[in-house]
């Protein structure tokens, strides 16, 4: 990576790693619970459940994502852990968000309840365990697992700006960039990957490119890609 590109990416990451750019973004929901946690009014489980569910709905227009996340937390009376453990979920064929139905939401809640009956946190679960054991999806070793990587970024990165840093046993060195079509297009335009497949190998390649700049915190590069998007509309 040439020096000019590095300097540009560093500048974007510094500028856009700022909460003011994420006021209409699904991270606002786990952020609310993280603040409650810091005030002793919520648990780590509340924060991580809100991050898990908000990231699961994080596809499509941001305004629609935020609207539907709000509906979801209204259903939970803004007490995610209590709602999960109570065991009575909204379970119907109606849409919660795009093709995600309330019945899928109920199935995720059911699986989460089983996990929380055994442990106090989902931090120790692997991506595969979250994908299959919580989201109920088929195992896919090539999948980039964008939603899971997004959730991990929110919960692990700890610079006190946008991300929340409540998972203390995880190292941000090991985070993988959340890869979706939009991020892929930005990374391709910047020459960070030449691969055509939008899979875990590509996500790792882009992450490794950012590791050249931020060896201890490669997912800081996610904000640089956001900056590229803002500056190239």
Secondary structure, DSSP 8 states (H G I E B T S, - for coil): --HHHHHHHHHHHHHH-SGGGGTTSTHHHHHHHHHHHHTTSS-HHHHHHHHHHHHHT--S-HHHHHHHHHHHHHHTTT-HHHHHHH------SSEEETTEEHHHHHHHHHHHHHHHTT-S-STT--HHHHHHHTS-----TT---HHHHHHHHHHH--SSSSS----TTS-GGG------HHHHHHHHHTTS------SHHHHHHHHHHHHTT-TT-GGGHHHHHHHHHHHT-
